[in-house]
């Protein structure tokens, strides 16, 4: 019984009460009126109830939420259970405590320190890491100062352009972990204009609120990464309404610039059964990323159009084999691709990521803190077996990944394929002490070298199993 009392006290002090009828929290609707069976009603809904009864009869159409409330997890019993699921409860703000900023200006790491930490996890992409470090540093300085004087610093929203598998999502994930701020990663392909099937644009803020454990103040200083942003480009044909393209870009303008938006708590879309709260997006850092397929063709067409005639003119096919063609991107190229100028204007920092070559893939295999090879070595170390890869095998894996043309994502699939038999057989034999993966095994013309404990036994060439 004492445990129930403590739990009730925790619930009432930590989380806000929510109106049983309109689902608004106490901070929005005002002080709640407590009714039997742990039901709370706001003054507005209570007044509407009295008005409905005084006008002759009870109009149940005004209280549709009451019929659906048990679906929200309301028990109606006297066991102390809260009527709202935990993921849909807002944390209560403590008015008596002074508002302390989550990030102190002295605690914000300098750009070179942010980049040094990113270097431990991400191989290559020097320009992208430098641009992100400076933008994040300036953004959180802006948040920490909170308009100390009349000079208002603009937001440092970013747009990342790079081929698939080049590390866009991984960079943002690593950055949020290093800064220890809430991060929401969402996909632009599911977003549609309000009123159509799909996620509302405000759902990206709702995901950040969930990542911050429904703490509004913490969420207002987080990071939102919107992936596949190129999928909401303006469609070429204008015969149909573009509900998942240009309309989504238009709807995101207010979020990127900074405004107060009403978002559902613990759900993707607004409905009468979910509590709503207000989140200010002026201090939320938005990072957009996309592969932008065929953008290189737009850049090449622009550069070829600018070529002159004569002996000193550039050849039209000069840029066909330029691997760094994306670095020459301009705002005009992105507008041609289908991004509206108002949207691009709210993403002032635009940078590109390079496609990965063989040397970079070899480094990705072994250099980062959580490199793929280190993960497999740890797995086998738990069986007291040492795993090694020779230099030839690393280059063979990188070549096969280059052929798949999916960037660093291909590395795990390739290694998994060749490690399957080894990881299946090793637990059978306690005498195995070391395995060396060779280039011949990766190429399919040989096998790995097995070292028994105290004795080396070469693997039979060409065999597929032990």
C-alpha angles and dihedrals in degrees: 000000000000090000091055091050092051091048091051091050091050092050094049095046100040102040134044123246115248126211111253091219110034096024093225116145123241093256090061105033099036132240112348127234111230116224131183120286091037094289119152123197127185120233093251094056092043090053091048089052092053091046092051092051093045092051091063116273136014114276104212092186088076091058105048090139091068091064092051098039095097087060087061090063098267110155099184091208131121096247095105097253114152116241094227124064113249094247088058097049122102121222112244118245114233107227096188094058121082114250106252119192116244090225123042116208089235092052095055108106116235118252094256090053092049090050092047090055091047089051089063092061107024125058119213122340091114096166093048093050092048093048092048093047093053094043094049092046092052092045095053091044085057091050093047095049092045094197099314091180140007093288108094116200116219123234120269100222113170139214117203119198120189143126121273115283095021093119107262097138092037091055093053093044091051092046094053091048092052093048093042094224129136113274129195119190115194138168121240092209092077095051120102137171115280112277097033131097111275136053120324117239090246089061089084089064090045090057090052090051090053090049088054091053091252091299104142096197092051092046092052089066098045136104127253117198114196109195127197090029089158089069091072093058117134111275117241095226114068098189093100133045109268099223096158100037127040092007090060091050090052091049093050094056095087092047094052095046096045129262142148111270129183109231133181117248114235097355139082098228136036119254137150093263099059127076115243129213136180121247124186111218098192092103098037113108112225119203117184123193136182144157093230096203115213091017087118089061091054090050092048091049091052093047093046090050090056093053114110133216125258142055094306094047123119115249115246092233093050092103098042093095098032106126091191095054092121090064088069093061119134135190088256091058091053090049089052088050090058108268113132118236094238090058094047090047089063091054101063096167112068121172137159135226121220124240111253120256128199096270092051091049091052089052091047089055095058115009111062120086091251097032117168093245091051089053093054092043089055092048092054092041087065085063089047092249124131117223123203134178120202121221093255092055092053092054091046091054091047091051092051090049091051090055092055090054095210097113122228092345090077093061096072093048093051095048091045090056094054096039094053098088093040095052090045095052102038097073088055095061120050091186094072111101105166139016124197118197110215133199089242090059092051091048091050096242099100143004143247122284114248119208115197118208102281095356135068117223118185117226117248107255117250098007118130102204139035 
